């Protein structure tokens, strides 16, 4: 018997750098999180692991539909922890897919 559930694919995009970019990222840089756990970067691009670390607690929640009043349903901006950089990233839902939990751990 299938155990279907819905998840969103996400795109995380750098929307602002209010300080100096010490990790050589630029506004517009992005990655996609698709099919529950696949991290995809455009060819030849990178994403700072420290910026990624600040996103990690929010990605699993943003993959799911949350209650309308939940603050995380409304908010989508995350800041990199480097105070000199002040890099701001936006999490967007780009696709909803139905998955079978038996296909995942």
N, CA, C and O atoms as CSV, one atom per row, in Angstrom:
chain,resi,resn,atom,element,x,y,z
A,1,UNK,N,N,0.838,-1.178,0.000
A,1,UNK,CA,C,0.000,0.000,0.000
A,1,UNK,C,C,0.887,1.247,0.000
A,1,UNK,O,O,1.755,1.379,0.863
A,2,UNK,N,N,0.686,2.160,-0.947
A,2,UNK,CA,C,1.536,3.366,-0.997
A,2,UNK,C,C,1.243,4.304,0.178
A,2,UNK,O,O,0.121,4.382,0.678
A,3,UNK,N,N,2.260,4.985,0.584
A,3,UNK,CA,C,2.170,5.989,1.649
A,3,UNK,C,C,2.549,7.332,1.042
A,3,UNK,O,O,3.652,7.833,1.259
A,4,UNK,N,N,1.637,7.904,0.289
A,4,UNK,CA,C,1.915,9.132,-0.441
A,4,UNK,C,C,1.836,10.367,0.454
A,4,UNK,O,O,1.035,10.435,1.387
A,5,UNK,N,N,2.684,11.330,0.143
A,5,UNK,CA,C,2.667,12.628,0.804
A,5,UNK,C,C,3.203,13.651,-0.190
A,5,UNK,O,O,3.810,13.294,-1.199
A,6,UNK,N,N,2.973,14.909,0.104
A,6,UNK,CA,C,3.417,15.975,-0.795
A,6,UNK,C,C,4.565,16.752,-0.178
A,6,UNK,O,O,4.579,17.042,1.018
A,7,UNK,N,N,5.529,17.082,-1.034
A,7,UNK,CA,C,6.653,17.943,-0.663
A,7,UNK,C,C,6.863,18.971,-1.756
A,7,UNK,O,O,6.582,18.723,-2.929
A,8,UNK,N,N,7.360,20.122,-1.354
A,8,UNK,CA,C,7.740,21.146,-2.322
A,8,UNK,C,C,9.219,21.008,-2.663
A,8,UNK,O,O,10.040,20.724,-1.791
A,9,UNK,N,N,9.552,21.209,-3.932
A,9,UNK,CA,C,10.931,21.466,-4.322
A,9,UNK,C,C,11.196,22.930,-3.975
A,9,UNK,O,O,10.291,23.762,-4.039
A,10,UNK,N,N,12.430,23.236,-3.609
A,10,UNK,CA,C,12.775,24.596,-3.185
A,10,UNK,C,C,13.891,25.173,-4.035
A,10,UNK,O,O,14.737,24.448,-4.558
A,11,UNK,N,N,13.878,26.480,-4.162
A,11,UNK,CA,C,15.012,27.222,-4.710
A,11,UNK,C,C,15.430,28.240,-3.665
A,11,UNK,O,O,14.603,28.986,-3.140
A,12,UNK,N,N,16.722,28.263,-3.369
A,12,UNK,CA,C,17.289,29.251,-2.455
A,12,UNK,C,C,18.163,30.181,-3.287
A,12,UNK,O,O,19.107,29.739,-3.943
A,13,UNK,N,N,17.841,31.473,-3.254
A,13,UNK,CA,C,18.524,32.470,-4.075
A,13,UNK,C,C,19.110,33.569,-3.195
A,13,UNK,O,O,18.458,34.037,-2.262
A,14,UNK,N,N,20.327,33.974,-3.491
A,14,UNK,CA,C,20.926,35.130,-2.825
A,14,UNK,C,C,20.224,36.375,-3.369
A,14,UNK,O,O,20.277,36.657,-4.566
A,15,UNK,N,N,19.567,37.117,-2.474
A,15,UNK,CA,C,18.812,38.300,-2.906
A,15,UNK,C,C,19.521,39.614,-2.583
A,15,UNK,O,O,19.218,40.645,-3.183
A,16,UNK,N,N,20.464,39.581,-1.636
A,16,UNK,CA,C,21.186,40.813,-1.276
A,16,UNK,C,C,22.486,40.452,-0.580
A,16,UNK,O,O,22.583,39.440,0.114
A,17,UNK,N,N,23.472,41.294,-0.781
A,17,UNK,CA,C,24.724,41.236,-0.023
A,17,UNK,C,C,24.954,42.655,0.452
A,17,UNK,O,O,25.351,43.521,-0.328
A,18,UNK,N,N,24.705,42.897,1.734
A,18,UNK,CA,C,24.742,44.247,2.279
A,18,UNK,C,C,26.115,44.649,2.784
A,18,UNK,O,O,26.327,45.800,3.166
A,19,UNK,N,N,27.049,43.704,2.787
A,19,UNK,CA,C,28.416,43.977,3.211
A,19,UNK,C,C,29.365,43.581,2.092
A,19,UNK,O,O,29.084,43.810,0.916
A,20,UNK,N,N,30.485,42.987,2.464
A,20,UNK,CA,C,31.441,42.531,1.453
A,20,UNK,C,C,31.321,41.025,1.296
A,20,UNK,O,O,31.192,40.303,2.284
A,21,UNK,N,N,31.364,40.555,0.074
A,21,UNK,CA,C,31.203,39.134,-0.199
A,21,UNK,C,C,32.532,38.427,-0.015
A,21,UNK,O,O,33.370,38.423,-0.916
A,22,UNK,N,N,32.724,37.832,1.147
A,22,UNK,CA,C,33.978,37.143,1.427
A,22,UNK,C,C,33.985,35.719,0.879
A,22,UNK,O,O,35.042,35.092,0.804
A,23,UNK,N,N,32.831,35.210,0.499
A,23,UNK,CA,C,32.763,33.841,-0.032
A,23,UNK,C,C,32.625,33.837,-1.553
A,23,UNK,O,O,32.406,32.784,-2.151
A,24,UNK,N,N,32.749,34.979,-2.168
A,24,UNK,CA,C,32.667,35.196,-3.621
A,24,UNK,C,C,31.335,34.784,-4.229
A,24,UNK,O,O,31.270,34.428,-5.405
A,25,UNK,N,N,30.277,34.832,-3.434
A,25,UNK,CA,C,28.939,34.632,-3.993
A,25,UNK,C,C,28.409,35.970,-4.475
A,25,UNK,O,O,28.901,37.025,-4.077
A,26,UNK,N,N,27.395,35.918,-5.341
A,26,UNK,CA,C,26.818,37.121,-5.920
A,26,UNK,C,C,25.298,37.063,-5.811
A,26,UNK,O,O,24.715,35.984,-5.706
A,27,UNK,N,N,24.667,38.226,-5.839
A,27,UNK,CA,C,23.212,38.285,-5.897
A,27,UNK,C,C,22.772,37.505,-7.135
A,27,UNK,O,O,23.338,37.667,-8.216
A,28,UNK,N,N,21.776,36.674,-6.966
A,28,UNK,CA,C,21.284,35.829,-8.052
A,28,UNK,C,C,21.788,34.397,-7.990
A,28,UNK,O,O,21.197,33.514,-8.612
A,29,UNK,N,N,22.879,34.142,-7.248
A,29,UNK,CA,C,23.356,32.765,-7.083
A,29,UNK,C,C,22.261,31.963,-6.388
A,29,UNK,O,O,21.544,32.487,-5.535
A,30,UNK,N,N,22.138,30.694,-6.754
A,30,UNK,CA,C,21.075,29.872,-6.176
A,30,UNK,C,C,21.446,28.396,-6.189
A,30,UNK,O,O,22.411,27.979,-6.828
A,31,UNK,N,N,20.653,27.627,-5.467
A,31,UNK,CA,C,20.652,26.169,-5.579
A,31,UNK,C,C,19.218,25.702,-5.449
A,31,UNK,O,O,18.367,26.410,-4.910
A,32,UNK,N,N,18.957,24.504,-5.948
A,32,UNK,CA,C,17.644,23.888,-5.821
A,32,UNK,C,C,17.746,22.661,-4.926
A,32,UNK,O,O,18.739,21.934,-4.964
A,33,UNK,N,N,16.721,22.439,-4.128
A,33,UNK,CA,C,16.565,21.229,-3.335
A,33,UNK,C,C,15.334,20.528,-3.900
A,33,UNK,O,O,14.217,21.024,-3.753
A,34,UNK,N,N,15.529,19.390,-4.541
A,34,UNK,CA,C,14.442,18.714,-5.251
A,34,UNK,C,C,14.339,17.256,-4.829
A,34,UNK,O,O,15.281,16.683,-4.281
A,35,UNK,N,N,13.182,16.670,-5.093
A,35,UNK,CA,C,12.929,15.257,-4.811
A,35,UNK,C,C,13.317,14.885,-3.378
A,35,UNK,O,O,13.925,13.843,-3.135
A,36,UNK,N,N,12.958,15.744,-2.453
A,36,UNK,CA,C,13.162,15.559,-1.017
A,36,UNK,C,C,14.577,15.855,-0.550
A,36,UNK,O,O,14.746,16.505,0.482
A,37,UNK,N,N,15.616,15.400,-1.277
A,37,UNK,CA,C,16.962,15.466,-0.712
A,37,UNK,C,C,18.076,15.756,-1.713
A,37,UNK,O,O,19.251,15.655,-1.361
A,38,UNK,N,N,17.742,16.110,-2.940
A,38,UNK,CA,C,18.781,16.327,-3.957
A,38,UNK,C,C,19.148,17.807,-4.049
A,38,UNK,O,O,18.308,18.650,-4.361
A,39,UNK,N,N,20.393,18.100,-3.776
A,39,UNK,CA,C,20.957,19.443,-3.795
A,39,UNK,C,C,21.543,19.679,-5.191
A,39,UNK,O,O,22.469,18.975,-5.595
A,40,UNK,N,N,21.019,20.653,-5.924
A,40,UNK,CA,C,21.484,20.903,-7.296
A,40,UNK,C,C,21.943,22.344,-7.463
A,40,UNK,O,O,21.233,23.297,-7.140
A,41,UNK,N,N,23.156,22.461,-7.981
A,41,UNK,CA,C,23.754,23.765,-8.290
A,41,UNK,C,C,23.869,23.923,-9.803
A,41,UNK,O,O,24.044,22.930,-10.509
A,42,UNK,N,N,23.775,25.145,-10.311
A,42,UNK,CA,C,24.058,25.344,-11.735
A,42,UNK,C,C,25.516,24.960,-12.029
A,42,UNK,O,O,26.374,25.091,-11.156
A,43,UNK,N,N,25.798,24.494,-13.235
A,43,UNK,CA,C,27.175,24.105,-13.584
A,43,UNK,C,C,28.165,25.243,-13.328
A,43,UNK,O,O,27.920,26.397,-13.679
A,44,UNK,N,N,29.275,24.886,-12.712
A,44,UNK,CA,C,30.350,25.849,-12.469
A,44,UNK,C,C,30.115,26.788,-11.293
A,44,UNK,O,O,30.939,27.667,-11.042
A,45,UNK,N,N,29.013,26.627,-10.567
A,45,UNK,CA,C,28.705,27.511,-9.440
A,45,UNK,C,C,29.003,26.817,-8.117
A,45,UNK,O,O,29.201,25.603,-8.072
A,46,UNK,N,N,29.033,27.592,-7.055
A,46,UNK,CA,C,29.226,27.048,-5.714
A,46,UNK,C,C,28.249,27.745,-4.775
A,46,UNK,O,O,27.595,28.721,-5.145
A,47,UNK,N,N,28.163,27.226,-3.554
A,47,UNK,CA,C,27.352,27.861,-2.516
A,47,UNK,C,C,28.119,27.711,-1.219
A,47,UNK,O,O,28.569,26.613,-0.891
A,48,UNK,N,N,28.274,28.774,-0.489
A,48,UNK,CA,C,29.056,28.795,0.745
A,48,UNK,C,C,28.460,27.843,1.787
A,48,UNK,O,O,27.257,27.875,2.045
A,49,UNK,N,N,29.304,27.000,2.381
A,49,UNK,CA,C,28.794,26.039,3.361
A,49,UNK,C,C,28.292,26.729,4.636
A,49,UNK,O,O,27.423,26.186,5.319
A,50,UNK,N,N,28.811,27.892,4.963
A,50,UNK,CA,C,28.351,28.600,6.153
A,50,UNK,C,C,26.977,29.216,5.916
A,50,UNK,O,O,26.133,29.213,6.811
A,51,UNK,N,N,26.752,29.739,4.725
A,51,UNK,CA,C,25.417,30.222,4.364
A,51,UNK,C,C,24.444,29.046,4.331
A,51,UNK,O,O,23.323,29.150,4.829
A,52,UNK,N,N,24.870,27.936,3.749
A,52,UNK,CA,C,24.039,26.732,3.696
A,52,UNK,C,C,23.687,26.258,5.110
A,52,UNK,O,O,22.555,25.848,5.364
A,53,UNK,N,N,24.645,26.314,6.015
A,53,UNK,CA,C,24.402,25.888,7.395
A,53,UNK,C,C,23.298,26.716,8.053
A,53,UNK,O,O,22.516,26.179,8.838
A,54,UNK,N,N,23.222,27.991,7.752
A,54,UNK,CA,C,22.177,28.822,8.351
A,54,UNK,C,C,20.795,28.483,7.797
A,54,UNK,O,O,19.787,28.767,8.444
A,55,UNK,N,N,20.734,27.885,6.615
A,55,UNK,CA,C,19.468,27.497,5.995
A,55,UNK,C,C,18.936,26.154,6.475
A,55,UNK,O,O,17.724,25.937,6.504
A,56,UNK,N,N,19.830,25.262,6.848
A,56,UNK,CA,C,19.467,23.864,7.095
A,56,UNK,C,C,18.270,23.674,8.033
A,56,UNK,O,O,17.425,22.829,7.735
A,57,UNK,N,N,18.145,24.399,9.137
A,57,UNK,CA,C,16.994,24.158,10.014
A,57,UNK,C,C,15.641,24.484,9.372
A,57,UNK,O,O,14.606,24.015,9.845
A,58,UNK,N,N,15.642,25.273,8.314
A,58,UNK,CA,C,14.394,25.747,7.720
A,58,UNK,C,C,13.962,24.964,6.478
A,58,UNK,O,O,12.785,24.983,6.119
A,59,UNK,N,N,14.888,24.283,5.825
A,59,UNK,CA,C,14.573,23.648,4.545
A,59,UNK,C,C,13.515,22.556,4.666
A,59,UNK,O,O,12.576,22.524,3.871
A,60,UNK,N,N,13.646,21.673,5.630
A,60,UNK,CA,C,12.659,20.596,5.777
A,60,UNK,C,C,11.265,21.161,6.056
A,60,UNK,O,O,10.272,20.641,5.548
A,61,UNK,N,N,11.189,22.214,6.856
A,61,UNK,CA,C,9.888,22.819,7.142
A,61,UNK,C,C,9.307,23.485,5.901
A,61,UNK,O,O,8.109,23.359,5.645
A,62,UNK,N,N,10.121,24.187,5.130
A,62,UNK,CA,C,9.625,24.876,3.930
A,62,UNK,C,C,9.233,23.886,2.832
A,62,UNK,O,O,8.504,24.256,1.912
A,63,UNK,N,N,9.700,22.638,2.907
A,63,UNK,CA,C,9.291,21.630,1.934
A,63,UNK,C,C,7.846,21.189,2.159
A,63,UNK,O,O,7.246,20.571,1.279
A,64,UNK,N,N,7.289,21.495,3.311
A,64,UNK,CA,C,5.943,21.054,3.657
A,64,UNK,C,C,4.978,22.233,3.720
A,64,UNK,O,O,5.377,23.366,3.989
A,65,UNK,N,N,3.707,21.947,3.470
A,65,UNK,CA,C,2.663,22.960,3.639
A,65,UNK,C,C,2.438,23.156,5.129
A,65,UNK,O,O,2.158,22.199,5.852
A,66,UNK,N,N,2.559,24.373,5.579
A,66,UNK,CA,C,2.378,24.691,6.994
A,66,UNK,C,C,1.058,25.419,7.184
A,66,UNK,O,O,0.453,25.877,6.214
A,67,UNK,N,N,0.618,25.527,8.404
A,67,UNK,CA,C,-0.602,26.272,8.706
A,67,UNK,C,C,-0.430,27.729,8.272
A,67,UNK,O,O,0.665,28.285,8.352
A,68,UNK,N,N,-1.508,28.327,7.819
A,68,UNK,CA,C,-1.450,29.702,7.305
A,68,UNK,C,C,-0.900,30.688,8.339
A,68,UNK,O,O,-0.219,31.642,7.962
A,69,UNK,N,N,-1.175,30.487,9.622
A,69,UNK,CA,C,-0.703,31.398,10.653
A,69,UNK,C,C,0.713,31.136,11.121
A,69,UNK,O,O,1.250,31.916,11.908
A,70,UNK,N,N,1.327,30.071,10.666
A,70,UNK,CA,C,2.697,29.737,11.077
A,70,UNK,C,C,3.660,30.778,10.509
A,70,UNK,O,O,3.594,31.093,9.321
A,71,UNK,N,N,4.542,31.308,11.332
A,71,UNK,CA,C,5.468,32.357,10.872
A,71,UNK,C,C,6.350,31.864,9.731
A,71,UNK,O,O,6.714,32.644,8.851
A,72,UNK,N,N,6.697,30.583,9.734
A,72,UNK,CA,C,7.568,30.064,8.692
A,72,UNK,C,C,6.833,29.906,7.356
A,72,UNK,O,O,7.473,29.841,6.307
A,73,UNK,N,N,5.519,29.844,7.385
A,73,UNK,CA,C,4.746,29.827,6.144
A,73,UNK,C,C,4.823,31.195,5.467
A,73,UNK,O,O,4.804,31.285,4.240
A,74,UNK,N,N,4.910,32.249,6.261
A,74,UNK,CA,C,4.929,33.615,5.725
A,74,UNK,C,C,6.336,34.125,5.441
A,74,UNK,O,O,6.544,34.843,4.463
A,75,UNK,N,N,7.300,33.768,6.279
A,75,UNK,CA,C,8.660,34.289,6.150
A,75,UNK,C,C,9.500,33.391,5.257
A,75,UNK,O,O,9.360,32.168,5.287
A,76,UNK,N,N,10.374,34.000,4.460
A,76,UNK,CA,C,11.207,33.207,3.553
A,76,UNK,C,C,12.641,33.721,3.448
A,76,UNK,O,O,13.422,33.181,2.664
A,77,UNK,N,N,13.005,34.742,4.209
A,77,UNK,CA,C,14.352,35.299,4.128
A,77,UNK,C,C,15.215,34.782,5.274
A,77,UNK,O,O,14.786,34.743,6.427
A,78,UNK,N,N,16.440,34.385,4.934
A,78,UNK,CA,C,17.402,33.865,5.902
A,78,UNK,C,C,18.718,34.619,5.706
A,78,UNK,O,O,19.116,34.890,4.573
A,79,UNK,N,N,19.388,34.954,6.796
A,79,UNK,CA,C,20.661,35.673,6.729
A,79,UNK,C,C,21.824,34.723,6.984
A,79,UNK,O,O,21.740,33.825,7.821
A,80,UNK,N,N,22.896,34.935,6.257
A,80,UNK,CA,C,24.148,34.228,6.508
A,80,UNK,C,C,24.678,34.680,7.872
A,80,UNK,O,O,24.473,35.831,8.256
A,81,UNK,N,N,25.353,33.798,8.605
A,81,UNK,CA,C,25.834,34.186,9.935
A,81,UNK,C,C,27.049,35.113,9.940
A,81,UNK,O,O,27.429,35.600,11.005
A,82,UNK,N,N,27.668,35.373,8.792
A,82,UNK,CA,C,28.857,36.233,8.754
A,82,UNK,C,C,28.425,37.704,8.827
A,82,UNK,O,O,27.817,38.207,7.882
A,83,UNK,N,N,28.728,38.402,9.928
A,83,UNK,CA,C,28.260,39.780,10.084
A,83,UNK,C,C,28.897,40.768,9.101
A,83,UNK,O,O,28.295,41.798,8.799
A,84,UNK,N,N,30.096,40.476,8.599
A,84,UNK,CA,C,30.716,41.377,7.624
A,84,UNK,C,C,30.059,41.264,6.254
A,84,UNK,O,O,30.093,42.206,5.462
A,85,UNK,N,N,29.468,40.120,5.983
A,85,UNK,CA,C,28.897,39.880,4.663
A,85,UNK,C,C,27.443,40.327,4.567
A,85,UNK,O,O,27.044,40.975,3.600
A,86,UNK,N,N,26.664,39.976,5.570
A,86,UNK,CA,C,25.226,40.285,5.591
A,86,UNK,C,C,24.546,39.828,4.295
A,86,UNK,O,O,23.836,40.587,3.635
A,87,UNK,N,N,24.793,38.563,3.961
A,87,UNK,CA,C,24.213,37.954,2.776
A,87,UNK,C,C,22.796,37.476,3.119
A,87,UNK,O,O,22.601,36.794,4.125
A,88,UNK,N,N,21.819,37.829,2.298
A,88,UNK,CA,C,20.418,37.481,2.524
A,88,UNK,C,C,19.977,36.511,1.429
A,88,UNK,O,O,20.238,36.726,0.246
A,89,UNK,N,N,19.297,35.431,1.855
A,89,UNK,CA,C,18.829,34.408,0.916
A,89,UNK,C,C,17.322,34.256,1.049
A,89,UNK,O,O,16.766,34.420,2.135
A,90,UNK,N,N,16.670,33.945,-0.056
A,90,UNK,CA,C,15.229,33.734,-0.076
A,90,UNK,C,C,14.938,32.284,-0.436
A,90,UNK,O,O,15.493,31.756,-1.400
A,91,UNK,N,N,14.065,31.640,0.337
A,91,UNK,CA,C,13.619,30.279,0.055
A,91,UNK,C,C,12.277,30.368,-0.665
A,91,UNK,O,O,11.327,30.960,-0.152
A,92,UNK,N,N,12.208,29.776,-1.857
A,92,UNK,CA,C,10.969,29.776,-2.629
A,92,UNK,C,C,10.558,28.350,-2.955
A,92,UNK,O,O,11.402,27.495,-3.224
A,93,UNK,N,N,9.273,28.105,-2.930
A,93,UNK,CA,C,8.733,26.819,-3.375
A,93,UNK,C,C,8.549,26.886,-4.885
A,93,UNK,O,O,7.874,27.782,-5.392
A,94,UNK,N,N,9.152,25.934,-5.608
A,94,UNK,CA,C,9.116,25.994,-7.063
A,94,UNK,C,C,8.286,24.883,-7.697
A,94,UNK,O,O,7.951,24.967,-8.879
A,95,UNK,N,N,7.951,23.854,-6.942
A,95,UNK,CA,C,7.189,22.749,-7.504
A,95,UNK,C,C,6.663,21.910,-6.352
A,95,UNK,O,O,7.349,21.738,-5.344
A,96,UNK,N,N,5.467,21.392,-6.492
A,96,UNK,CA,C,4.935,20.449,-5.493
A,96,UNK,C,C,4.920,19.074,-6.139
A,96,UNK,O,O,4.460,18.909,-7.269
A,97,UNK,N,N,5.421,18.103,-5.419
A,97,UNK,CA,C,5.431,16.738,-5.950
A,97,UNK,C,C,4.859,15.775,-4.924
A,97,UNK,O,O,4.950,15.992,-3.716
A,98,UNK,N,N,4.266,14.705,-5.439
A,98,UNK,CA,C,3.763,13.627,-4.601
A,98,UNK,C,C,4.823,12.546,-4.553
A,98,UNK,O,O,5.351,12.127,-5.583
A,99,UNK,N,N,5.127,12.101,-3.348
A,99,UNK,CA,C,6.157,11.093,-3.157
A,99,UNK,C,C,5.594,9.948,-2.324
A,99,UNK,O,O,4.593,10.110,-1.625
A,100,UNK,N,N,6.240,8.801,-2.404
A,100,UNK,CA,C,5.868,7.630,-1.610
A,100,UNK,C,C,6.926,7.456,-0.530
A,100,UNK,O,O,8.109,7.310,-0.837
A,101,UNK,N,N,6.509,7.471,0.725
A,101,UNK,CA,C,7.483,7.376,1.807
A,101,UNK,C,C,8.231,6.040,1.817
A,101,UNK,O,O,9.305,5.950,2.410
A,102,UNK,N,N,7.700,5.026,1.188
A,102,UNK,CA,C,8.420,3.750,1.094
A,102,UNK,C,C,9.672,3.870,0.224
A,102,UNK,O,O,10.570,3.034,0.313
A,103,UNK,N,N,9.735,4.913,-0.620
A,103,UNK,CA,C,10.909,5.134,-1.463
A,103,UNK,C,C,12.013,5.877,-0.735
A,103,UNK,O,O,13.122,6.006,-1.254
A,104,UNK,N,N,11.722,6.365,0.463
A,104,UNK,CA,C,12.674,7.164,1.229
A,104,UNK,C,C,12.969,6.466,2.548
A,104,UNK,O,O,12.298,5.499,2.910
A,105,UNK,N,N,13.975,6.959,3.263
A,105,UNK,CA,C,14.266,6.383,4.577
A,105,UNK,C,C,13.401,7.017,5.629
A,105,UNK,O,O,13.500,6.664,6.804
